[in-house]
Amino acid sequence: MPFFMRAEGVPLSKVMKGEYRFGFFASLFSMSSYVLFLYALTHGPVGAASAIRETSVLFALGISVVILKEPVGLMRWTACGLAFMGAVLLRIA
């Protein structure tokens, strides 16, 4: 997101002002989750690891509703349901 704002003429120093700590921890958690996923792929069944990874959408929806108090419409619930069904199909396969 900061890259696109920079392209629109907003200086990067204003976009990230005071958010460096948050950005650091967000990138750390993102990288850690990817490393754990790769570890799961090498040490366990691929179908199960992929199915678990695809449920991250469900957690993101839950966090957005409960913590961030975002409105969630029919389209998001439908997309989340499809992602859940996809994860179930990956687990079955």
Secondary structure by P-SEA (a helix, b strand, c coil): caaaaaaaccccccccccaaaaaaaaaaaaaaaaaaaaaaaacccaaaaaaaaaaaaaaaaaaaaccccccccaaaaaaaaaaaaaaaaaaac
